[in-house]
Amino acid sequence: MKIATPEELGAAMRATRVALDIPLADLAGTLGTSSTMLRRQEQGKATAALKILFATLHELGVELILELPPGVPSVMSDLATRKKRARP
């Protein structure tokens, strides 16, 4: 699956966590971070560093490809649906 935005990366992270039945708080504890930070990542809220990373990848023509674990549904169609529903 090609990932072009922080939103797509976050959606893939969330879909994987949910499919693996890992509570957000448990993952945060394992990683030594806060649930709030992980939630922001899953929502695609990019930090300045992440914005620069994706801009650099785009400018260089580099594609970021993710391979999700077996059993994790593709999140790309869900993202397309959410974007179509967005209000102007």
PDB file of N, CA, C and O in Angstrom:
ATOM      1  N   MET A   1       0.843  -1.155   0.000  1.00  0.00           N
ATOM      2  CA  MET A   1       0.000   0.000   0.000  1.00  0.00           C
ATOM      3  C   MET A   1       0.900   1.233   0.000  1.00  0.00           C
ATOM      4  O   MET A   1       1.798   1.356   0.833  1.00  0.00           O
ATOM      5  N   LYS A   2       0.655   2.129  -0.928  1.00  0.00           N
ATOM      6  CA  LYS A   2       1.421   3.368  -1.019  1.00  0.00           C
ATOM      7  C   LYS A   2       0.877   4.373  -0.004  1.00  0.00           C
ATOM      8  O   LYS A   2      -0.333   4.570   0.105  1.00  0.00           O
ATOM      9  N   ILE A   3       1.779   4.997   0.726  1.00  0.00           N
ATOM     10  CA  ILE A   3       1.420   5.996   1.730  1.00  0.00           C
ATOM     11  C   ILE A   3       1.991   7.334   1.284  1.00  0.00           C
ATOM     12  O   ILE A   3       3.203   7.471   1.117  1.00  0.00           O
ATOM     13  N   ALA A   4       1.119   8.322   1.091  1.00  0.00           N
ATOM     14  CA  ALA A   4       1.566   9.619   0.592  1.00  0.00           C
ATOM     15  C   ALA A   4       1.363  10.763   1.571  1.00  0.00           C
ATOM     16  O   ALA A   4       1.859  11.866   1.344  1.00  0.00           O
ATOM     17  N   THR A   5       0.637  10.515   2.660  1.00  0.00           N
ATOM     18  CA  THR A   5       0.342  11.602   3.596  1.00  0.00           C
ATOM     19  C   THR A   5       0.406  11.082   5.037  1.00  0.00           C
ATOM     20  O   THR A   5       0.296   9.880   5.278  1.00  0.00           O
ATOM     21  N   PRO A   6       0.585  11.995   5.978  1.00  0.00           N
ATOM     22  CA  PRO A   6       0.522  11.582   7.384  1.00  0.00           C
ATOM     23  C   PRO A   6      -0.832  10.974   7.747  1.00  0.00           C
ATOM     24  O   PRO A   6      -0.903  10.081   8.591  1.00  0.00           O
ATOM     25  N   GLU A   7      -1.902  11.451   7.118  1.00  0.00           N
ATOM     26  CA  GLU A   7      -3.235  10.906   7.382  1.00  0.00           C
ATOM     27  C   GLU A   7      -3.312   9.427   6.982  1.00  0.00           C
ATOM     28  O   GLU A   7      -3.866   8.609   7.715  1.00  0.00           O
ATOM     29  N   GLU A   8      -2.758   9.097   5.827  1.00  0.00           N
ATOM     30  CA  GLU A   8      -2.761   7.703   5.379  1.00  0.00           C
ATOM     31  C   GLU A   8      -1.915   6.827   6.295  1.00  0.00           C
ATOM     32  O   GLU A   8      -2.298   5.698   6.603  1.00  0.00           O
ATOM     33  N   LEU A   9      -0.772   7.337   6.728  1.00  0.00           N
ATOM     34  CA  LEU A   9       0.084   6.589   7.643  1.00  0.00           C
ATOM     35  C   LEU A   9      -0.636   6.355   8.964  1.00  0.00           C
ATOM     36  O   LEU A   9      -0.604   5.248   9.501  1.00  0.00           O
ATOM     37  N   GLY A  10      -1.280   7.384   9.487  1.00  0.00           N
ATOM     38  CA  GLY A  10      -2.012   7.250  10.742  1.00  0.00           C
ATOM     39  C   GLY A  10      -3.149   6.257  10.646  1.00  0.00           C
ATOM     40  O   GLY A  10      -3.372   5.467  11.563  1.00  0.00           O
ATOM     41  N   ALA A  11      -3.867   6.296   9.536  1.00  0.00           N
ATOM     42  CA  ALA A  11      -4.981   5.358   9.345  1.00  0.00           C
ATOM     43  C   ALA A  11      -4.476   3.921   9.287  1.00  0.00           C
ATOM     44  O   ALA A  11      -5.117   3.014   9.818  1.00  0.00           O
ATOM     45  N   ALA A  12      -3.338   3.715   8.649  1.00  0.00           N
ATOM     46  CA  ALA A  12      -2.759   2.370   8.576  1.00  0.00           C
ATOM     47  C   ALA A  12      -2.321   1.902   9.965  1.00  0.00           C
ATOM     48  O   ALA A  12      -2.506   0.740  10.326  1.00  0.00           O
ATOM     49  N   MET A  13      -1.741   2.815  10.730  1.00  0.00           N
ATOM     50  CA  MET A  13      -1.326   2.466  12.092  1.00  0.00           C
ATOM     51  C   MET A  13      -2.533   2.084  12.944  1.00  0.00           C
ATOM     52  O   MET A  13      -2.497   1.093  13.674  1.00  0.00           O
ATOM     53  N   ARG A  14      -3.595   2.871  12.848  1.00  0.00           N
ATOM     54  CA  ARG A  14      -4.790   2.595  13.654  1.00  0.00           C
ATOM     55  C   ARG A  14      -5.436   1.282  13.230  1.00  0.00           C
ATOM     56  O   ARG A  14      -5.801   0.468  14.079  1.00  0.00           O
ATOM     57  N   ALA A  15      -5.580   1.071  11.931  1.00  0.00           N
ATOM     58  CA  ALA A  15      -6.196  -0.171  11.452  1.00  0.00           C
ATOM     59  C   ALA A  15      -5.410  -1.392  11.926  1.00  0.00           C
ATOM     60  O   ALA A  15      -5.992  -2.414  12.289  1.00  0.00           O
ATOM     61  N   THR A  16      -4.102  -1.273  11.919  1.00  0.00           N
ATOM     62  CA  THR A  16      -3.263  -2.390  12.369  1.00  0.00           C
ATOM     63  C   THR A  16      -3.439  -2.620  13.867  1.00  0.00           C
ATOM     64  O   THR A  16      -3.610  -3.758  14.304  1.00  0.00           O
ATOM     65  N   ARG A  17      -3.400  -1.555  14.649  1.00  0.00           N
ATOM     66  CA  ARG A  17      -3.564  -1.694  16.098  1.00  0.00           C
ATOM     67  C   ARG A  17      -4.918  -2.305  16.449  1.00  0.00           C
ATOM     68  O   ARG A  17      -5.009  -3.187  17.303  1.00  0.00           O
ATOM     69  N   VAL A  18      -5.965  -1.827  15.784  1.00  0.00           N
ATOM     70  CA  VAL A  18      -7.320  -2.334  16.048  1.00  0.00           C
ATOM     71  C   VAL A  18      -7.431  -3.798  15.625  1.00  0.00           C
ATOM     72  O   VAL A  18      -7.982  -4.616  16.362  1.00  0.00           O
ATOM     73  N   ALA A  19      -6.911  -4.133  14.441  1.00  0.00           N
ATOM     74  CA  ALA A  19      -6.993  -5.512  13.947  1.00  0.00           C
ATOM     75  C   ALA A  19      -6.225  -6.469  14.857  1.00  0.00           C
ATOM     76  O   ALA A  19      -6.602  -7.632  15.000  1.00  0.00           O
ATOM     77  N   LEU A  20      -5.153  -5.978  15.468  1.00  0.00           N
ATOM     78  CA  LEU A  20      -4.375  -6.811  16.386  1.00  0.00           C
ATOM     79  C   LEU A  20      -4.929  -6.777  17.811  1.00  0.00           C
ATOM     80  O   LEU A  20      -4.382  -7.405  18.717  1.00  0.00           O
ATOM     81  N   ASP A  21      -6.030  -6.030  17.994  1.00  0.00           N
ATOM     82  CA  ASP A  21      -6.723  -5.933  19.278  1.00  0.00           C
ATOM     83  C   ASP A  21      -5.798  -5.439  20.395  1.00  0.00           C
ATOM     84  O   ASP A  21      -5.759  -6.001  21.490  1.00  0.00           O
ATOM     85  N   ILE A  22      -5.054  -4.369  20.083  1.00  0.00           N
ATOM     86  CA  ILE A  22      -4.157  -3.765  21.069  1.00  0.00           C
ATOM     87  C   ILE A  22      -4.762  -2.434  21.508  1.00  0.00           C
ATOM     88  O   ILE A  22      -4.902  -1.519  20.696  1.00  0.00           O
ATOM     89  N   PRO A  23      -5.121  -2.322  22.782  1.00  0.00           N
ATOM     90  CA  PRO A  23      -5.647  -1.045  23.265  1.00  0.00           C
ATOM     91  C   PRO A  23      -4.612   0.076  23.131  1.00  0.00           C
ATOM     92  O   PRO A  23      -3.411  -0.143  23.290  1.00  0.00           O
ATOM     93  N   LEU A  24      -5.094   1.251  22.842  1.00  0.00           N
ATOM     94  CA  LEU A  24      -4.216   2.401  22.661  1.00  0.00           C
ATOM     95  C   LEU A  24      -3.339   2.623  23.896  1.00  0.00           C
ATOM     96  O   LEU A  24      -2.141   2.873  23.766  1.00  0.00           O
ATOM     97  N   ALA A  25      -3.922   2.535  25.074  1.00  0.00           N
ATOM     98  CA  ALA A  25      -3.162   2.754  26.309  1.00  0.00           C
ATOM     99  C   ALA A  25      -2.054   1.718  26.490  1.00  0.00           C
ATOM    100  O   ALA A  25      -0.970   2.041  26.974  1.00  0.00           O
ATOM    101  N   ASP A  26      -2.328   0.475  26.101  1.00  0.00           N
ATOM    102  CA  ASP A  26      -1.307  -0.571  26.215  1.00  0.00           C
ATOM    103  C   ASP A  26      -0.135  -0.293  25.279  1.00  0.00           C
ATOM    104  O   ASP A  26       1.026  -0.427  25.665  1.00  0.00           O
ATOM    105  N   LEU A  27      -0.449   0.093  24.051  1.00  0.00           N
ATOM    106  CA  LEU A  27       0.617   0.398  23.092  1.00  0.00           C
ATOM    107  C   LEU A  27       1.437   1.589  23.571  1.00  0.00           C
ATOM    108  O   LEU A  27       2.664   1.584  23.476  1.00  0.00           O
ATOM    109  N   ALA A  28       0.759   2.604  24.084  1.00  0.00           N
ATOM    110  CA  ALA A  28       1.458   3.784  24.596  1.00  0.00           C
ATOM    111  C   ALA A  28       2.398   3.391  25.731  1.00  0.00           C
ATOM    112  O   ALA A  28       3.535   3.858  25.787  1.00  0.00           O
ATOM    113  N   GLY A  29       1.932   2.544  26.623  1.00  0.00           N
ATOM    114  CA  GLY A  29       2.775   2.090  27.728  1.00  0.00           C
ATOM    115  C   GLY A  29       3.988   1.320  27.251  1.00  0.00           C
ATOM    116  O   GLY A  29       5.092   1.511  27.763  1.00  0.00           O
ATOM    117  N   THR A  30       3.791   0.457  26.279  1.00  0.00           N
ATOM    118  CA  THR A  30       4.893  -0.320  25.718  1.00  0.00           C
ATOM    119  C   THR A  30       5.938   0.588  25.076  1.00  0.00           C
ATOM    120  O   THR A  30       7.140   0.347  25.187  1.00  0.00           O
ATOM    121  N   LEU A  31       5.465   1.626  24.408  1.00  0.00           N
ATOM    122  CA  LEU A  31       6.366   2.539  23.696  1.00  0.00           C
ATOM    123  C   LEU A  31       6.921   3.647  24.594  1.00  0.00           C
ATOM    124  O   LEU A  31       7.834   4.370  24.195  1.00  0.00           O
ATOM    125  N   GLY A  32       6.381   3.779  25.786  1.00  0.00           N
ATOM    126  CA  GLY A  32       6.833   4.833  26.685  1.00  0.00           C
ATOM    127  C   GLY A  32       6.410   6.223  26.232  1.00  0.00           C
ATOM    128  O   GLY A  32       7.150   7.195  26.383  1.00  0.00           O
ATOM    129  N   THR A  33       5.212   6.297  25.677  1.00  0.00           N
ATOM    130  CA  THR A  33       4.671   7.583  25.234  1.00  0.00           C
ATOM    131  C   THR A  33       3.246   7.713  25.742  1.00  0.00           C
ATOM    132  O   THR A  33       2.754   6.836  26.452  1.00  0.00           O
ATOM    133  N   SER A  34       2.589   8.788  25.387  1.00  0.00           N
ATOM    134  CA  SER A  34       1.221   8.992  25.865  1.00  0.00           C
ATOM    135  C   SER A  34       0.187   8.499  24.849  1.00  0.00           C
ATOM    136  O   SER A  34       0.453   8.418  23.650  1.00  0.00           O
ATOM    137  N   SER A  35      -0.984   8.177  25.364  1.00  0.00           N
ATOM    138  CA  SER A  35      -2.092   7.800  24.483  1.00  0.00           C
ATOM    139  C   SER A  35      -2.460   8.968  23.573  1.00  0.00           C
ATOM    140  O   SER A  35      -2.835   8.772  22.417  1.00  0.00           O
ATOM    141  N   THR A  36      -2.349  10.182  24.104  1.00  0.00           N
ATOM    142  CA  THR A  36      -2.669  11.376  23.315  1.00  0.00           C
ATOM    143  C   THR A  36      -1.764  11.475  22.097  1.00  0.00           C
ATOM    144  O   THR A  36      -2.236  11.765  20.997  1.00  0.00           O
ATOM    145  N   MET A  37      -0.463  11.237  22.280  1.00  0.00           N
ATOM    146  CA  MET A  37       0.477  11.306  21.163  1.00  0.00           C
ATOM    147  C   MET A  37       0.133  10.271  20.102  1.00  0.00           C
ATOM    148  O   MET A  37       0.132  10.580  18.911  1.00  0.00           O
ATOM    149  N   LEU A  38      -0.159   9.048  20.524  1.00  0.00           N
ATOM    150  CA  LEU A  38      -0.505   8.001  19.556  1.00  0.00           C
ATOM    151  C   LEU A  38      -1.815   8.321  18.848  1.00  0.00           C
ATOM    152  O   LEU A  38      -1.943   8.097  17.644  1.00  0.00           O
ATOM    153  N   ARG A  39      -2.790   8.847  19.595  1.00  0.00           N
ATOM    154  CA  ARG A  39      -4.074   9.201  18.984  1.00  0.00           C
ATOM    155  C   ARG A  39      -3.863  10.256  17.904  1.00  0.00           C
ATOM    156  O   ARG A  39      -4.455  10.167  16.828  1.00  0.00           O
ATOM    157  N   ARG A  40      -3.029  11.249  18.178  1.00  0.00           N
ATOM    158  CA  ARG A  40      -2.743  12.291  17.187  1.00  0.00           C
ATOM    159  C   ARG A  40      -2.089  11.695  15.945  1.00  0.00           C
ATOM    160  O   ARG A  40      -2.412  12.075  14.819  1.00  0.00           O
ATOM    161  N   GLN A  41      -1.167  10.757  16.160  1.00  0.00           N
ATOM    162  CA  GLN A  41      -0.530  10.102  15.014  1.00  0.00           C
ATOM    163  C   GLN A  41      -1.569   9.336  14.193  1.00  0.00           C
ATOM    164  O   GLN A  41      -1.578   9.412  12.964  1.00  0.00           O
ATOM    165  N   GLU A  42      -2.432   8.607  14.875  1.00  0.00           N
ATOM    166  CA  GLU A  42      -3.453   7.828  14.167  1.00  0.00           C
ATOM    167  C   GLU A  42      -4.435   8.723  13.423  1.00  0.00           C
ATOM    168  O   GLU A  42      -5.007   8.307  12.416  1.00  0.00           O
ATOM    169  N   GLN A  43      -4.637   9.942  13.902  1.00  0.00           N
ATOM    170  CA  GLN A  43      -5.527  10.893  13.233  1.00  0.00           C
ATOM    171  C   GLN A  43      -4.822  11.613  12.085  1.00  0.00           C
ATOM    172  O   GLN A  43      -5.440  12.395  11.363  1.00  0.00           O
ATOM    173  N   GLY A  44      -3.533  11.346  11.923  1.00  0.00           N
ATOM    174  CA  GLY A  44      -2.785  11.969  10.836  1.00  0.00           C
ATOM    175  C   GLY A  44      -2.361  13.392  11.114  1.00  0.00           C
ATOM    176  O   GLY A  44      -2.024  14.129  10.187  1.00  0.00           O
ATOM    177  N   LYS A  45      -2.373  13.791  12.367  1.00  0.00           N
ATOM    178  CA  LYS A  45      -1.942  15.141  12.722  1.00  0.00           C
ATOM    179  C   LYS A  45      -0.420  15.173  12.702  1.00  0.00           C
ATOM    180  O   LYS A  45       0.244  14.634  13.588  1.00  0.00           O
ATOM    181  N   ALA A  46       0.104  15.804  11.690  1.00  0.00           N
ATOM    182  CA  ALA A  46       1.542  15.769  11.447  1.00  0.00           C
ATOM    183  C   ALA A  46       2.299  16.799  12.259  1.00  0.00           C
ATOM    184  O   ALA A  46       1.870  17.942  12.411  1.00  0.00           O
ATOM    185  N   THR A  47       3.428  16.366  12.773  1.00  0.00           N
ATOM    186  CA  THR A  47       4.366  17.296  13.382  1.00  0.00           C
ATOM    187  C   THR A  47       5.122  17.982  12.241  1.00  0.00           C
ATOM    188  O   THR A  47       5.023  17.574  11.084  1.00  0.00           O
ATOM    189  N   ALA A  48       5.866  19.011  12.580  1.00  0.00           N
ATOM    190  CA  ALA A  48       6.666  19.699  11.559  1.00  0.00           C
ATOM    191  C   ALA A  48       7.642  18.729  10.906  1.00  0.00           C
ATOM    192  O   ALA A  48       7.840  18.761   9.691  1.00  0.00           O
ATOM    193  N   ALA A  49       8.249  17.869  11.715  1.00  0.00           N
ATOM    194  CA  ALA A  49       9.211  16.913  11.171  1.00  0.00           C
ATOM    195  C   ALA A  49       8.552  15.944  10.189  1.00  0.00           C
ATOM    196  O   ALA A  49       9.130  15.614   9.154  1.00  0.00           O
ATOM    197  N   LEU A  50       7.353  15.496  10.515  1.00  0.00           N
ATOM    198  CA  LEU A  50       6.646  14.566   9.632  1.00  0.00           C
ATOM    199  C   LEU A  50       6.228  15.255   8.329  1.00  0.00           C
ATOM    200  O   LEU A  50       6.288  14.648   7.259  1.00  0.00           O
ATOM    201  N   LYS A  51       5.812  16.504   8.417  1.00  0.00           N
ATOM    202  CA  LYS A  51       5.465  17.257   7.204  1.00  0.00           C
ATOM    203  C   LYS A  51       6.681  17.392   6.295  1.00  0.00           C
ATOM    204  O   LYS A  51       6.577  17.216   5.082  1.00  0.00           O
ATOM    205  N   ILE A  52       7.826  17.701   6.880  1.00  0.00           N
ATOM    206  CA  ILE A  52       9.054  17.831   6.090  1.00  0.00           C
ATOM    207  C   ILE A  52       9.432  16.492   5.480  1.00  0.00           C
ATOM    208  O   ILE A  52       9.849  16.435   4.324  1.00  0.00           O
ATOM    209  N   LEU A  53       9.291  15.413   6.244  1.00  0.00           N
ATOM    210  CA  LEU A  53       9.601  14.081   5.722  1.00  0.00           C
ATOM    211  C   LEU A  53       8.771  13.773   4.485  1.00  0.00           C
ATOM    212  O   LEU A  53       9.322  13.373   3.459  1.00  0.00           O
ATOM    213  N   PHE A  54       7.462  13.952   4.561  1.00  0.00           N
ATOM    214  CA  PHE A  54       6.600  13.643   3.416  1.00  0.00           C
ATOM    215  C   PHE A  54       6.863  14.587   2.244  1.00  0.00           C
ATOM    216  O   PHE A  54       6.805  14.159   1.091  1.00  0.00           O
ATOM    217  N   ALA A  55       7.150  15.858   2.514  1.00  0.00           N
ATOM    218  CA  ALA A  55       7.486  16.803   1.440  1.00  0.00           C
ATOM    219  C   ALA A  55       8.783  16.393   0.757  1.00  0.00           C
ATOM    220  O   ALA A  55       8.900  16.472  -0.466  1.00  0.00           O
ATOM    221  N   THR A  56       9.754  15.955   1.547  1.00  0.00           N
ATOM    222  CA  THR A  56      11.039  15.512   0.989  1.00  0.00           C
ATOM    223  C   THR A  56      10.855  14.268   0.132  1.00  0.00           C
ATOM    224  O   THR A  56      11.379  14.188  -0.979  1.00  0.00           O
ATOM    225  N   LEU A  57      10.112  13.302   0.651  1.00  0.00           N
ATOM    226  CA  LEU A  57       9.854  12.083  -0.130  1.00  0.00           C
ATOM    227  C   LEU A  57       9.184  12.424  -1.453  1.00  0.00           C
ATOM    228  O   LEU A  57       9.553  11.895  -2.502  1.00  0.00           O
ATOM    229  N   HIS A  58       8.198  13.312  -1.397  1.00  0.00           N
ATOM    230  CA  HIS A  58       7.487  13.709  -2.611  1.00  0.00           C
ATOM    231  C   HIS A  58       8.436  14.400  -3.599  1.00  0.00           C
ATOM    232  O   HIS A  58       8.447  14.076  -4.786  1.00  0.00           O
ATOM    233  N   GLU A  59       9.214  15.330  -3.110  1.00  0.00           N
ATOM    234  CA  GLU A  59      10.122  16.093  -3.967  1.00  0.00           C
ATOM    235  C   GLU A  59      11.171  15.202  -4.630  1.00  0.00           C
ATOM    236  O   GLU A  59      11.568  15.441  -5.770  1.00  0.00           O
ATOM    237  N   LEU A  60      11.611  14.182  -3.913  1.00  0.00           N
ATOM    238  CA  LEU A  60      12.630  13.267  -4.447  1.00  0.00           C
ATOM    239  C   LEU A  60      12.025  12.143  -5.286  1.00  0.00           C
ATOM    240  O   LEU A  60      12.755  11.363  -5.899  1.00  0.00           O
ATOM    241  N   GLY A  61      10.706  12.058  -5.315  1.00  0.00           N
ATOM    242  CA  GLY A  61      10.055  10.994  -6.079  1.00  0.00           C
ATOM    243  C   GLY A  61      10.119   9.642  -5.382  1.00  0.00           C
ATOM    244  O   GLY A  61      10.000   8.599  -6.026  1.00  0.00           O
ATOM    245  N   VAL A  62      10.306   9.662  -4.075  1.00  0.00           N
ATOM    246  CA  VAL A  62      10.386   8.426  -3.302  1.00  0.00           C
ATOM    247  C   VAL A  62       8.988   8.034  -2.845  1.00  0.00           C
ATOM    248  O   VAL A  62       8.241   8.865  -2.328  1.00  0.00           O
ATOM    249  N   GLU A  63       8.635   6.757  -3.038  1.00  0.00           N
ATOM    250  CA  GLU A  63       7.346   6.258  -2.584  1.00  0.00           C
ATOM    251  C   GLU A  63       7.536   5.472  -1.300  1.00  0.00           C
ATOM    252  O   GLU A  63       8.455   4.662  -1.183  1.00  0.00           O
ATOM    253  N   LEU A  64       6.661   5.720  -0.343  1.00  0.00           N
ATOM    254  CA  LEU A  64       6.664   4.983   0.910  1.00  0.00           C
ATOM    255  C   LEU A  64       5.619   3.880   0.785  1.00  0.00           C
ATOM    256  O   LEU A  64       4.433   4.153   0.600  1.00  0.00           O
ATOM    257  N   ILE A  65       6.064   2.651   0.887  1.00  0.00           N
ATOM    258  CA  ILE A  65       5.175   1.502   0.737  1.00  0.00           C
ATOM    259  C   ILE A  65       5.107   0.762   2.071  1.00  0.00           C
ATOM    260  O   ILE A  65       6.136   0.428   2.658  1.00  0.00           O
ATOM    261  N   LEU A  66       3.886   0.510   2.544  1.00  0.00           N
ATOM    262  CA  LEU A  66       3.675  -0.239   3.779  1.00  0.00           C
ATOM    263  C   LEU A  66       3.089  -1.594   3.455  1.00  0.00           C
ATOM    264  O   LEU A  66       2.235  -1.725   2.578  1.00  0.00           O
ATOM    265  N   GLU A  67       3.551  -2.589   4.162  1.00  0.00           N
ATOM    266  CA  GLU A  67       2.954  -3.914   4.073  1.00  0.00           C
ATOM    267  C   GLU A  67       2.325  -4.189   5.431  1.00  0.00           C
ATOM    268  O   GLU A  67       3.026  -4.334   6.433  1.00  0.00           O
ATOM    269  N   LEU A  68       1.017  -4.259   5.457  1.00  0.00           N
ATOM    270  CA  LEU A  68       0.301  -4.494   6.700  1.00  0.00           C
ATOM    271  C   LEU A  68       0.327  -5.971   7.055  1.00  0.00           C
ATOM    272  O   LEU A  68       0.423  -6.818   6.167  1.00  0.00           O
ATOM    273  N   PRO A  69       0.245  -6.290   8.331  1.00  0.00           N
ATOM    274  CA  PRO A  69       0.210  -7.696   8.740  1.00  0.00           C
ATOM    275  C   PRO A  69      -1.012  -8.401   8.156  1.00  0.00           C
ATOM    276  O   PRO A  69      -2.019  -7.758   7.859  1.00  0.00           O
ATOM    277  N   PRO A  70      -0.925  -9.713   7.993  1.00  0.00           N
ATOM    278  CA  PRO A  70      -2.085 -10.466   7.490  1.00  0.00           C
ATOM    279  C   PRO A  70      -3.304 -10.222   8.368  1.00  0.00           C
ATOM    280  O   PRO A  70      -3.200 -10.158   9.593  1.00  0.00           O
ATOM    281  N   GLY A  71      -4.449 -10.089   7.732  1.00  0.00           N
ATOM    282  CA  GLY A  71      -5.702  -9.908   8.450  1.00  0.00           C
ATOM    283  C   GLY A  71      -6.057  -8.465   8.734  1.00  0.00           C
ATOM    284  O   GLY A  71      -7.144  -8.187   9.241  1.00  0.00           O
ATOM    285  N   VAL A  72      -5.163  -7.536   8.418  1.00  0.00           N
ATOM    286  CA  VAL A  72      -5.460  -6.123   8.637  1.00  0.00           C
ATOM    287  C   VAL A  72      -6.104  -5.587   7.367  1.00  0.00           C
ATOM    288  O   VAL A  72      -5.497  -5.647   6.298  1.00  0.00           O
ATOM    289  N   PRO A  73      -7.317  -5.067   7.463  1.00  0.00           N
ATOM    290  CA  PRO A  73      -8.000  -4.587   6.260  1.00  0.00           C
ATOM    291  C   PRO A  73      -7.313  -3.345   5.693  1.00  0.00           C
ATOM    292  O   PRO A  73      -6.709  -2.561   6.424  1.00  0.00           O
ATOM    293  N   SER A  74      -7.418  -3.190   4.400  1.00  0.00           N
ATOM    294  CA  SER A  74      -6.863  -2.005   3.754  1.00  0.00           C
ATOM    295  C   SER A  74      -7.625  -0.779   4.225  1.00  0.00           C
ATOM    296  O   SER A  74      -8.852  -0.804   4.330  1.00  0.00           O
ATOM    297  N   VAL A  75      -6.910   0.276   4.505  1.00  0.00           N
ATOM    298  CA  VAL A  75      -7.542   1.493   4.995  1.00  0.00           C
ATOM    299  C   VAL A  75      -7.702   2.538   3.903  1.00  0.00           C
ATOM    300  O   VAL A  75      -8.312   3.580   4.143  1.00  0.00           O
ATOM    301  N   MET A  76      -7.181   2.294   2.732  1.00  0.00           N
ATOM    302  CA  MET A  76      -7.193   3.298   1.678  1.00  0.00           C
ATOM    303  C   MET A  76      -8.607   3.597   1.186  1.00  0.00           C
ATOM    304  O   MET A  76      -8.937   4.753   0.921  1.00  0.00           O
ATOM    305  N   SER A  77      -9.433   2.581   1.062  1.00  0.00           N
ATOM    306  CA  SER A  77     -10.797   2.837   0.590  1.00  0.00           C
ATOM    307  C   SER A  77     -11.576   3.622   1.631  1.00  0.00           C
ATOM    308  O   SER A  77     -12.404   4.461   1.276  1.00  0.00           O
ATOM    309  N   ASP A  78     -11.327   3.366   2.909  1.00  0.00           N
ATOM    310  CA  ASP A  78     -11.978   4.118   3.978  1.00  0.00           C
ATOM    311  C   ASP A  78     -11.556   5.584   3.939  1.00  0.00           C
ATOM    312  O   ASP A  78     -12.381   6.472   4.157  1.00  0.00           O
ATOM    313  N   LEU A  79     -10.290   5.842   3.666  1.00  0.00           N
ATOM    314  CA  LEU A  79      -9.812   7.224   3.562  1.00  0.00           C
ATOM    315  C   LEU A  79     -10.484   7.948   2.411  1.00  0.00           C
ATOM    316  O   LEU A  79     -10.884   9.104   2.551  1.00  0.00           O
ATOM    317  N   ALA A  80     -10.609   7.288   1.292  1.00  0.00           N
ATOM    318  CA  ALA A  80     -11.249   7.918   0.122  1.00  0.00           C
ATOM    319  C   ALA A  80     -12.690   8.266   0.445  1.00  0.00           C
ATOM    320  O   ALA A  80     -13.170   9.331   0.058  1.00  0.00           O
ATOM    321  N   THR A  81     -13.386   7.384   1.146  1.00  0.00           N
ATOM    322  CA  THR A  81     -14.775   7.645   1.524  1.00  0.00           C
ATOM    323  C   THR A  81     -14.869   8.834   2.451  1.00  0.00           C
ATOM    324  O   THR A  81     -15.744   9.683   2.281  1.00  0.00           O
ATOM    325  N   ARG A  82     -13.975   8.912   3.440  1.00  0.00           N
ATOM    326  CA  ARG A  82     -14.002  10.033   4.391  1.00  0.00           C
ATOM    327  C   ARG A  82     -13.707  11.360   3.680  1.00  0.00           C
ATOM    328  O   ARG A  82     -14.322  12.377   4.002  1.00  0.00           O
ATOM    329  N   LYS A  83     -12.790  11.363   2.731  1.00  0.00           N
ATOM    330  CA  LYS A  83     -12.460  12.592   2.018  1.00  0.00           C
ATOM    331  C   LYS A  83     -13.636  13.085   1.195  1.00  0.00           C
ATOM    332  O   LYS A  83     -13.855  14.292   1.089  1.00  0.00           O
ATOM    333  N   LYS A  84     -14.400  12.161   0.607  1.00  0.00           N
ATOM    334  CA  LYS A  84     -15.558  12.556  -0.210  1.00  0.00           C
ATOM    335  C   LYS A  84     -16.644  13.175   0.651  1.00  0.00           C
ATOM    336  O   LYS A  84     -17.383  14.044   0.186  1.00  0.00           O
ATOM    337  N   ARG A  85     -16.753  12.739   1.904  1.00  0.00           N
ATOM    338  CA  ARG A  85     -17.785  13.229   2.805  1.00  0.00           C
ATOM    339  C   ARG A  85     -17.409  14.571   3.444  1.00  0.00           C
ATOM    340  O   ARG A  85     -18.260  15.241   4.028  1.00  0.00           O
ATOM    341  N   ALA A  86     -16.174  14.950   3.337  1.00  0.00           N
ATOM    342  CA  ALA A  86     -15.727  16.196   3.978  1.00  0.00           C
ATOM    343  C   ALA A  86     -16.511  17.380   3.456  1.00  0.00           C
ATOM    344  O   ALA A  86     -16.807  17.479   2.265  1.00  0.00           O
ATOM    345  N   ARG A  87     -16.838  18.266   4.359  1.00  0.00           N
ATOM    346  CA  ARG A  87     -17.600  19.465   3.973  1.00  0.00           C
ATOM    347  C   ARG A  87     -16.661  20.544   3.493  1.00  0.00           C
ATOM    348  O   ARG A  87     -15.524  20.635   3.956  1.00  0.00           O
ATOM    349  N   PRO A  88     -17.126  21.365   2.565  1.00  0.00           N
ATOM    350  CA  PRO A  88     -16.272  22.441   2.045  1.00  0.00           C
ATOM    351  C   PRO A  88     -15.939  23.491   3.073  1.00  0.00           C
ATOM    352  O   PRO A  88     -15.230  24.450   2.769  1.00  0.00           O
TER     353      PRO A  88
END
